[in-house]
Amino acid sequence: MTDTPARLLNLLSLLQTPREWPGSELADRLDVSPRTIRRDVDRLRGLGYPVEASRGSVGGYRLVAGTAMPPLLLDDEEAVAIAVGLRAGAGHAIEGVDEASVRALAKLEQVLPSRLRHRVSTLQNATVPLTRGDGATIDPQTLTVMASAVTGRERLRFAYRAGDGAETRRQVEPYRLVSTGWRWYLVAYDLERDAWRTFRVDRVNDPFATGVRFTPRELPTGDAAAFLSSSMARIKPELAVDVSFEAPAEFVAARLPAAIGPLEPTGEHSCRLRAVLSDSLEWVAVRLALVDCEFTAHRPPQLVAYLNDLGGRLTRAASSAAQKG
């Protein structure tokens, strides 16, 4: 094999397999001399790949963890698996899947061959995710277009549906994508309104990067997450929630979004949540019910009333089903 770049890529692909490769075996695989393998390993090291060599009569090479993340080579199956996983997380705003994951998805889909794009779409369309039931699902393509515009500092156009159903066309300078753990938001400067705005991504349609570059403006708060929080607080009435759980804090924390606030242990098998939330009353009630343990809502009164009403409806539903059965 005389094509050095192609040989280096093949060598890297072999070294990414989690095993140690004897130099003689690598030489046989690539049809070159052991001396060429040593030179190619040095070239990979120069490119930032941490290749470790073992001593001995045979000698071997393996790729190890380094101080920086070098580029990876993925085969077809690996690329499809990663793309499907990132799409699933991005499309349904799973907690912990943040803007970095969307940027990774954008980079991966940019280079996926059409045959692999088709496989990714087929696999995704054949699965049904378990969602919250609020309809806030997102086309991953929408997120990847937005993430690319944020990274490339390109102006973005899109159709937007407001909470009251009004449809508008927007042109913005996208600043950041922010995940609350159950929804995605775009923080951007609205050029027509000459002001900073937040947009629910599940209400965005047909996003299009115009190619027009811009210099990012300075946010009033200096932080996209803080700006989103303040915007949501202005839009929604805050709920001062006080709830006691009959379960350890670790158990409850694993079943609630981290953004909902810290839990205070009150005993070995109990804890308490005191937080001011800007989420809807219905969403808070359902999240509490899904914790799967006994709990008592102390305040606010409207939450207590809603839980009583919800509990009554669920009880009547179960009783009706039992009578018919």
C-alpha positions, 0 to 999 in steps of 0.5 A: 500500500503506497498511498500514505494517507489511505494507509494511515486511515486504515492503520488508525481504524485498526488501532481503534479496536480495543486490543493490542496489535503486534507490529508484524500483524499490522505490517501484514494487514497493510502489506508494508514493512514493520519499519513503515508501521513504526513511521506511520505510528509516529505520524499518528502521534504527531497528529494527536493520536496517543498510540502506546508501544509495548516492549518485547521481542514482538512489540505491539501498539494500541490506542490509549486515552490522551489529554485531548479528544482526537478525531474518531473513525466510525464504521457504518454500524457505529455511525448509524447507532450514534446518530439514532441515539443522538436523534432520539435524545435531541428530538424529545429533550431528554434531561442531560442531552444538552446543546453539545449533543445537538452540535455532535449530531449536526456534525455527524449528519453533515458527513453521513452518506445518503445510504446511512441517512436513510437507515437512520431515518428508517430506524427512528421512524420504526420506534415509538418513544415514551414521552410526557404526552404534552406534544412537545416533540421536535424534529432533530433536523430542526435542532441540527439546523439551529445548532449549525447556525449558532456555531457558524454565527449565521442569521436564521429564518423560521416560521414561529407559532406563538402560544395563542396559535398566531403564526409569524415569520422571524429573522434572528441572530441565534445565540444559544440552544438551551434544554430545560430537561423536557423542552428545548429553547432558542435564545436569539436576537430578533432583528425585526423587534430589535430585542432579545427573545426566547423561542420554544423549538417545538413551535419552530417550523422550516428553519433556514440558515441564511448564510449572512454572518453576524458578530454576537451581541452581548446578552443582558444577563451574560448567560443564556440559561439565566436569560431563559429563566428570567424570561420564563418567570415573566411569562408564567406565574411562579409556583412556590412548591413545598412537598414531602416525600416518603423516600430517600432523597437519592431515590426521589432525585433520580426521578425528578429533573435536576432543574426542579431544585435540590432536595432536603433529606429529612430522615433516612427514608424521607426528604422534602422539596422546597422550590420556586418553579415556573412550570405549569401546574399540570406538569408539576403535578404529573412529575410528582405523581411519577416519582413512584412513592408516597408524598404530601403536597403542602403548598401552594393551595392550587397544587393541592387542589389539582392533585385532589382533582387528579387523584379523583379522576384516576380513582374513578377511571380505575373503578370504571375499568374494574366494573366493566371487567 
